Amino acid sequence: MITRFLALCSLTHSLLLLLLLLSDAADNEELHIGVIDHGGKFRNVYEFAFDYLDTNDEILPNIRVKELYREIDSKPITISKTVLDLLSDGVSAIIVHAPSYHTEQVANIANQKQIPVIAPTATDPMLKNMKIRPYLLMISPCDVQQSNALSDLLAFYNWRHFSILTSYDQYGLHGVAGVQRAASSFNWNIKTIQHFLVPEDVSTLNVTREMRVLYQSESRIMVLNSGASAAGEVLRQAEKFGITDTGYAWVVTDGVTGDFHDLNPARTYSPYLDGLLGTIATTKDGDLYIWFTEEYSARYDTKRRDIPPFARLAFDSVLVLATALHNYYSDGWQVNEIEMDALQDPAVVFQDGGKLFDYLRKVEVNGATKFLSFGEDGGVLNAKYDILNFDAKHGYFKEVGYWLPDSGVTIEDEVYFSGGTRVVPSAFIENLEGRHLILGIDVVMCSA
């Protein structure tokens, strides 16, 4: 009898130990999230965001989310290898902070293996293809909305005659297609459309030919759609042609406003950048905006105005993913990560990816940028754009107004244009200043 009792006690003790071990294992469950950052400019932001998850008891309290950070350049072979490496590490999802054409390559590979991809900054409307990329979530509104905002901004200032200059890539070509459609619909006059290839070393970019065409077109209003580093070089060369002086206006897109430090990595901004007018999907309307700005600036000793909008989008991409995972686990589901060799075993897929993406699409969360919710195709809802004006002296874009789909453009503050003037440039040549005239005089000789 005593022997049976001791055996029972021993068995009970063993079961208790096993339960404790299982409990500890559950409490220490670890998920792996890939982060791909083009150029490595937002490493601190992602470090900050994942640390926020570790210290927030309300989001995934019993699960550690581990960031697998990877920096990439623009080489397709590097991007493909990075994605395949993350798949072999068994990630549950990938956040790709990169231009649209890099995001497309990442999503094409990862979605094929049913790995969800979250894109904080990619905006090309062609990315949303549910047949090819069914597990892509976009945190920023697509460029169809930005084109609408740009068209309304041009109409607001009566700039119905203008020229377009874009980088020769997906972002550049697709980003202002809506402006071209609007011009056609309203019978506006696009004087010239110019494209330029962006080399790997942007300092070697030469747009002399394109600047000469713009100069000879006598355009006064220029719409520039490219990344910030290329835009900085374009505008430097535009100054030499005198087309950044008073009487001109340059309108830029979120490729510039979202990461404006790349206009000049040295962060010294020449007068020819003064008065740039631009658009950016709003990133200051969220409940966490003030908290994020204060905490991030304190941690990294950064001026608040030096935090680019893309940083807040990066933070919100992590928050959206964490919220989806929290809801997923709260409903009793488990994530079973799998380390896959996509080349050796093309048939293997992440079985939980489809269900996890369903939870991503259903996320509703108030972040640093705004209240975030998504459509069935994974596109973000509730588009709003801020109208920004560049202050070269202090080196930042100042918010001067906003755009909404229903009400159009609202300007709330003084706007400065090229040359530092508050006088709105005309889209037309209004005088002959700086022009050389050749007069022909017909002389008739009369004989007596």
C-alpha positions as CSV (number, residue, x, y, z in Angstrom):
1,M,0.0,0.0,0.0
2,I,2.8,2.4,1.0
3,T,4.7,1.4,-2.1
4,R,1.7,2.2,-4.3
5,F,1.2,5.6,-2.6
6,L,4.9,6.5,-3.1
7,A,4.6,5.5,-6.7
8,L,1.5,7.6,-7.2
9,C,3.3,10.6,-5.5
10,S,6.2,10.1,-7.8
11,L,4.0,10.0,-10.9
12,T,2.1,13.1,-9.8
13,H,5.3,14.9,-9.2
14,S,6.5,13.9,-12.7
15,L,3.3,15.1,-14.3
16,L,3.5,18.4,-12.5
17,L,7.1,18.9,-13.7
18,L,6.0,18.1,-17.2
19,L,3.1,20.6,-17.0
20,L,5.5,23.2,-15.7
21,L,7.9,22.5,-18.6
22,L,5.1,22.7,-21.1
23,S,3.9,25.9,-19.6
24,D,7.4,27.4,-19.7
25,A,7.7,26.4,-23.3
26,A,4.4,28.0,-24.1
27,D,5.4,31.2,-22.3
28,N,8.7,31.3,-24.2
29,E,7.3,30.6,-27.7
30,E,9.2,32.4,-30.3
31,L,8.1,33.7,-33.7
32,H,10.4,34.9,-36.5
33,I,9.7,37.9,-38.6
34,G,11.9,38.9,-41.5
35,V,12.6,42.5,-42.1
36,I,14.1,43.6,-45.5
37,D,15.4,47.2,-45.5
38,H,16.6,48.7,-48.7
39,G,19.7,50.7,-48.0
40,G,19.6,49.9,-44.2
41,K,18.2,53.4,-43.4
42,F,15.5,52.3,-41.0
43,R,17.3,49.7,-38.8
44,N,16.8,51.8,-35.7
45,V,13.1,52.1,-36.3
46,Y,12.6,48.4,-36.6
47,E,14.7,47.8,-33.5
48,F,12.5,50.3,-31.6
49,A,9.3,48.7,-32.9
50,F,10.3,45.1,-31.9
51,D,11.5,46.4,-28.5
52,Y,8.1,48.0,-28.1
53,L,6.5,44.5,-28.5
54,D,8.8,43.0,-26.0
55,T,7.8,45.5,-23.3
56,N,4.0,45.7,-24.1
57,D,2.1,43.2,-22.0
58,E,-1.1,43.7,-24.0
59,I,0.3,42.4,-27.3
60,L,1.4,38.8,-27.5
61,P,2.2,38.6,-23.8
62,N,3.5,35.0,-23.9
63,I,5.2,35.1,-27.2
64,R,8.5,36.6,-28.2
65,V,8.6,38.0,-31.7
66,K,12.2,37.9,-33.0
67,E,13.3,40.2,-35.8
68,L,15.5,38.8,-38.5
69,Y,16.8,42.0,-40.0
70,R,18.4,42.0,-43.5
71,E,19.7,45.0,-45.5
72,I,19.6,44.9,-49.3
73,D,20.8,46.9,-52.3
74,S,19.1,47.1,-55.6
75,K,20.6,44.0,-57.2
76,P,17.9,41.4,-58.1
77,I,20.3,38.5,-57.2
78,T,20.8,40.0,-53.7
79,I,17.1,40.5,-53.1
80,S,16.2,36.9,-54.2
81,K,19.0,35.4,-52.1
82,T,17.8,37.4,-49.0
83,V,14.2,36.2,-49.4
84,L,15.3,32.6,-49.8
85,D,17.6,32.8,-46.7
86,L,14.6,34.1,-44.7
87,L,12.4,31.3,-45.9
88,S,15.1,28.8,-44.8
89,D,15.1,30.5,-41.4
90,G,11.4,29.7,-41.0
91,V,9.8,33.2,-40.9
92,S,6.1,33.6,-40.4
93,A,6.0,36.9,-42.4
94,I,8.3,39.4,-44.1
95,I,8.2,43.2,-43.8
96,V,9.9,44.7,-46.9
97,H,10.8,48.4,-46.6
98,A,11.8,49.1,-50.1
99,P,10.6,50.8,-53.4
100,S,7.8,49.1,-55.3
101,Y,9.9,47.3,-57.8
102,H,12.0,45.6,-55.0
103,T,8.8,44.9,-53.0
104,E,7.3,43.1,-56.1
105,Q,10.3,40.8,-56.3
106,V,10.1,39.9,-52.6
107,A,6.4,39.3,-52.7
108,N,6.6,37.2,-55.9
109,I,8.9,34.7,-54.1
110,A,7.5,34.8,-50.6
111,N,3.8,34.7,-51.6
112,Q,4.5,31.7,-53.8
113,K,5.4,29.9,-50.5
114,Q,2.3,31.5,-48.8
115,I,4.4,33.7,-46.6
116,P,2.6,37.1,-46.0
117,V,4.4,40.2,-47.0
118,I,3.8,43.6,-45.4
119,A,4.9,46.7,-47.4
120,P,5.1,50.0,-45.4
121,T,6.1,52.3,-48.3
122,A,5.5,50.6,-51.7
123,T,2.7,52.4,-53.5
124,D,2.7,51.1,-57.1
125,P,-1.0,50.2,-58.0
126,M,0.2,47.4,-60.2
127,L,1.4,45.5,-57.1
128,K,-2.1,44.6,-56.1
129,N,-2.6,41.5,-58.1
130,M,-4.4,38.8,-56.1
131,K,-3.6,36.1,-58.6
132,I,0.2,36.7,-58.5
133,R,0.6,38.3,-55.0
134,P,-2.4,37.1,-52.9
135,Y,-0.6,37.7,-49.5
136,L,0.6,41.3,-49.9
137,L,-0.6,43.9,-47.4
138,M,0.1,47.6,-48.2
139,I,0.4,50.1,-45.4
140,S,0.5,53.1,-47.7
141,P,-2.3,54.1,-50.1
142,C,-1.5,53.2,-53.7
143,D,-0.4,55.9,-56.2
144,V,-3.9,56.2,-57.8
145,Q,-4.9,58.2,-54.7
146,Q,-1.7,60.2,-54.8
147,S,-2.3,61.0,-58.4
148,N,-5.8,62.3,-57.5
149,A,-4.2,64.5,-54.8
150,L,-1.6,65.8,-57.2
151,S,-4.2,66.6,-59.8
152,D,-6.4,68.5,-57.3
153,L,-3.3,70.4,-56.2
154,L,-2.4,71.4,-59.7
155,A,-6.0,72.5,-60.3
156,F,-6.1,74.4,-56.9
157,Y,-3.3,76.7,-58.2
158,N,-4.7,76.8,-61.7
159,W,-1.5,75.0,-63.0
160,R,-3.1,73.5,-66.1
161,H,0.0,73.7,-68.2
162,F,3.0,71.7,-66.8
163,S,5.7,69.2,-67.5
164,I,6.4,65.8,-65.9
165,L,9.8,64.3,-65.1
166,T,10.0,60.8,-63.7
167,S,12.5,58.0,-63.0
168,Y,12.4,55.2,-65.5
169,D,11.1,52.5,-63.2
170,Q,7.8,51.2,-61.8
171,Y,7.5,53.9,-59.2
172,G,8.3,56.7,-61.6
173,L,6.2,55.5,-64.5
174,H,3.1,54.3,-62.7
175,G,3.2,56.9,-59.9
176,V,1.8,59.8,-61.9
177,A,-0.2,57.9,-64.5
178,G,-3.3,59.3,-62.9
179,V,-2.1,62.9,-63.4
180,Q,-1.7,62.1,-67.1
181,R,-5.3,60.7,-67.2
182,A,-6.6,63.8,-65.4
183,A,-4.8,66.1,-67.9
184,S,-6.4,64.3,-70.8
185,S,-9.9,64.4,-69.2
186,F,-9.7,68.1,-68.4
187,N,-7.9,69.1,-71.5
188,W,-4.8,70.3,-69.6
189,N,-1.6,70.8,-71.5
190,I,1.4,68.6,-70.5
191,K,4.2,70.4,-72.4
192,T,6.7,67.5,-72.1
193,I,7.1,64.2,-70.3
194,Q,10.7,63.2,-69.6
195,H,12.2,60.0,-68.0
196,F,15.6,59.2,-66.7
197,L,17.4,56.0,-65.6
198,V,18.7,56.1,-62.1
199,P,22.2,54.5,-61.8
200,E,23.3,52.5,-58.8
201,D,25.6,55.4,-57.9
202,V,23.2,58.3,-58.0
203,S,26.0,60.9,-58.0
204,T,26.7,59.9,-61.6
205,L,23.1,60.7,-62.8
206,N,23.2,63.0,-65.7
207,V,19.9,64.7,-66.8
208,T,21.4,67.5,-68.9
209,R,19.4,66.5,-71.9
210,E,16.1,66.3,-69.9
211,M,16.8,69.7,-68.3
212,R,17.4,71.3,-71.7
213,V,14.1,69.9,-72.9
214,L,12.3,71.3,-69.9
215,Y,14.0,74.7,-70.3
216,Q,13.2,74.9,-74.0
217,S,9.6,73.9,-73.4
218,E,9.2,77.1,-71.3
219,S,7.4,75.1,-68.6
220,R,7.0,76.9,-65.3
221,I,5.4,74.0,-63.4
222,M,7.3,70.7,-63.0
223,V,6.0,67.5,-61.5
224,L,8.9,65.3,-60.4
225,N,8.3,61.7,-59.5
226,S,11.4,59.8,-58.3
227,G,13.2,58.7,-55.1
228,A,14.7,61.5,-53.0
229,S,18.4,60.8,-53.8
230,A,17.7,61.0,-57.5
231,A,15.5,64.1,-57.0
232,G,18.3,65.9,-55.2
233,E,20.6,65.4,-58.1
234,V,17.9,66.4,-60.7
235,L,17.2,69.6,-58.8
236,R,20.9,70.4,-58.5
237,Q,21.3,70.2,-62.3
238,A,18.0,72.1,-62.8
239,E,19.4,75.1,-60.9
240,K,22.1,75.4,-63.6
241,F,19.4,75.9,-66.2
242,G,17.7,78.6,-64.0
243,I,14.5,76.6,-63.7
244,T,14.4,76.5,-59.9
245,D,14.3,80.3,-59.7
246,T,11.4,82.6,-58.8
247,G,8.5,82.1,-61.2
248,Y,8.9,78.3,-61.2
249,A,7.3,75.6,-59.0
250,W,8.4,72.0,-58.5
251,V,5.8,69.5,-57.2
252,V,7.3,66.2,-55.8
253,T,5.8,63.0,-54.6
254,D,6.2,60.7,-51.6
255,G,9.4,59.3,-52.9
256,V,10.9,62.6,-51.9
257,T,8.7,63.7,-49.0
258,G,8.8,60.4,-47.3
259,D,12.5,60.2,-47.0
260,F,13.6,63.8,-47.5
261,H,17.1,63.4,-45.9
262,D,18.2,61.7,-49.1
263,L,17.8,64.9,-51.0
264,N,21.3,65.4,-49.6
265,P,22.7,62.8,-47.2
266,A,25.0,65.5,-45.7
267,R,21.8,67.3,-44.6
268,T,22.8,70.6,-46.0
269,Y,20.1,71.9,-48.3
270,S,20.8,74.5,-51.0
271,P,18.4,77.4,-51.8
272,Y,17.3,75.7,-55.0
273,L,15.4,73.2,-52.9
274,D,13.5,75.9,-51.1
275,G,9.8,75.9,-51.8
276,L,9.4,72.4,-53.1
277,L,5.7,71.4,-52.8
278,G,4.8,67.8,-52.2
279,T,2.4,65.2,-51.0
280,I,2.6,62.3,-48.5
281,A,0.0,59.9,-47.2
282,T,-0.7,61.3,-43.7
283,T,1.5,59.9,-41.0
284,K,0.6,62.1,-38.0
285,D,-3.0,61.3,-37.3
286,G,-2.5,58.2,-35.1
287,D,-3.1,58.0,-31.4
288,L,0.6,56.8,-31.0
289,Y,2.1,59.7,-33.1
290,I,3.1,61.9,-30.1
291,W,4.3,58.9,-28.0
292,F,6.3,57.5,-30.9
293,T,7.9,60.9,-31.8
294,E,8.9,61.6,-28.2
295,E,10.2,58.2,-27.3
296,Y,12.1,57.7,-30.6
297,S,13.7,61.1,-30.6
298,A,14.8,60.6,-27.0
299,R,16.2,57.2,-27.5
300,Y,18.2,58.0,-30.7
301,D,18.9,61.7,-29.8
302,T,17.1,62.9,-32.9
303,K,15.2,66.1,-33.5
304,R,11.5,65.4,-33.9
305,R,11.2,67.2,-37.2
306,D,14.1,65.0,-38.5
307,I,12.1,61.8,-38.1
308,P,10.9,61.1,-41.7
309,P,7.3,59.9,-42.4
310,F,8.6,56.6,-43.6
311,A,9.8,55.9,-40.1
312,R,6.3,56.0,-38.7
313,L,5.1,53.7,-41.5
314,A,7.8,51.3,-40.5
315,F,6.7,51.3,-36.9
316,D,3.1,50.8,-37.9
317,S,3.9,47.8,-40.1
318,V,5.3,46.0,-37.1
319,L,2.2,47.0,-35.0
320,V,-0.2,45.8,-37.7
321,L,1.6,42.4,-37.9
322,A,1.7,42.0,-34.1
323,T,-2.0,42.9,-33.8
324,A,-2.9,40.3,-36.4
325,L,-0.8,37.6,-34.6
326,H,-2.3,38.6,-31.3
327,N,-5.8,38.1,-32.6
328,Y,-4.8,34.9,-34.3
329,Y,-3.5,33.4,-31.1
330,S,-6.4,34.8,-29.1
331,D,-8.8,32.8,-31.3
332,G,-7.0,29.6,-30.4
333,W,-4.8,29.2,-33.5
334,Q,-1.2,28.2,-33.6
335,V,1.6,29.3,-35.9
336,N,3.7,26.3,-37.1
337,E,6.8,27.8,-38.6
338,I,8.6,25.8,-41.2
339,E,12.2,26.1,-42.4
340,M,11.9,25.6,-46.1
341,D,14.4,25.2,-48.9
342,A,12.4,26.8,-51.7
343,L,14.8,25.6,-54.4
344,Q,15.2,22.0,-53.4
345,D,11.5,21.4,-52.4
346,P,9.3,23.7,-54.5
347,A,6.1,22.0,-53.3
348,V,6.5,23.0,-49.6
349,V,4.5,26.0,-48.4
350,F,3.8,27.7,-45.1
351,Q,0.4,26.1,-44.3
352,D,-0.6,28.8,-41.8
353,G,0.1,31.7,-44.2
354,G,-3.3,32.0,-45.8
355,K,-5.1,32.1,-42.4
356,L,-2.6,34.6,-41.0
357,F,-3.1,36.9,-44.0
358,D,-6.9,36.8,-43.4
359,Y,-6.2,38.1,-39.9
360,L,-3.9,40.8,-41.4
361,R,-6.7,42.0,-43.6
362,K,-9.0,42.3,-40.6
363,V,-6.7,44.4,-38.5
364,E,-8.1,47.6,-37.1
365,V,-5.5,49.5,-35.0
366,N,-4.7,53.1,-34.2
367,G,-1.0,53.5,-34.8
368,A,1.5,56.3,-35.2
369,T,0.3,57.3,-38.7
370,K,-3.4,57.0,-38.4
371,F,-6.3,54.5,-37.7
372,L,-5.4,51.6,-40.0
373,S,-7.8,49.2,-41.6
374,F,-7.7,47.2,-44.9
375,G,-9.7,46.1,-47.8
376,E,-10.2,42.6,-49.1
377,D,-7.3,43.0,-51.5
378,G,-4.9,44.0,-48.6
379,G,-4.9,47.7,-49.5
380,V,-5.1,50.2,-46.8
381,L,-8.3,52.2,-46.5
382,N,-9.1,55.9,-45.5
383,A,-6.7,57.7,-47.8
384,K,-5.6,61.2,-46.7
385,Y,-2.6,63.1,-48.0
386,D,-0.7,66.0,-46.3
387,I,0.4,68.9,-48.5
388,L,4.0,69.7,-47.6
389,N,6.4,72.6,-48.3
390,F,10.2,72.4,-48.0
391,D,12.1,74.8,-45.8
392,A,15.7,74.6,-47.1
393,K,17.0,76.8,-44.3
394,H,15.8,74.5,-41.5
395,G,16.0,71.3,-43.6
396,Y,12.5,69.8,-43.3
397,F,9.1,69.6,-45.0
398,K,6.5,71.7,-43.2
399,E,2.8,70.6,-43.3
400,V,0.8,73.4,-45.0
401,G,-2.5,71.6,-45.8
402,Y,-4.1,68.3,-46.7
403,W,-6.1,66.5,-49.3
404,L,-9.2,64.3,-48.9
405,P,-11.0,62.3,-51.6
406,D,-14.3,64.1,-51.1
407,S,-13.2,67.6,-50.4
408,G,-10.0,68.0,-52.3
409,V,-7.2,70.3,-51.3
410,T,-7.3,72.5,-48.2
411,I,-4.3,74.9,-47.6
412,E,-4.0,76.1,-44.0
413,D,-0.7,77.9,-43.9
414,E,1.5,80.1,-46.0
415,V,3.2,78.4,-48.9
416,Y,6.6,79.4,-50.3
417,F,7.6,78.5,-53.9
418,S,10.9,78.3,-55.8
419,G,13.0,81.3,-55.1
420,G,11.5,81.8,-51.6
421,T,8.5,83.8,-52.9
422,R,4.9,83.6,-51.6
423,V,3.6,84.7,-55.0
424,V,2.0,81.8,-56.7
425,P,3.8,81.1,-60.0
426,S,1.8,81.2,-63.2
427,A,1.7,78.3,-65.5
428,F,2.1,80.8,-68.4
429,I,4.9,83.2,-69.4
430,E,3.5,86.6,-68.4
431,N,6.4,88.8,-69.6
432,L,9.4,88.9,-71.9
433,E,12.0,89.1,-69.1
434,G,15.1,87.1,-70.0
435,R,13.9,86.4,-73.6
436,H,15.9,87.4,-76.7
437,L,13.8,88.8,-79.5
438,I,14.7,89.0,-83.1
439,L,12.8,91.6,-85.0
440,G,12.3,91.7,-88.7
441,I,11.8,95.1,-90.2
442,D,10.4,95.3,-93.7
443,V,11.8,98.5,-95.3
444,V,10.2,99.7,-98.5
445,M,12.2,102.1,-100.5
446,C,10.2,104.7,-102.4
447,S,11.5,106.6,-105.4
448,A,10.5,110.1,-106.0
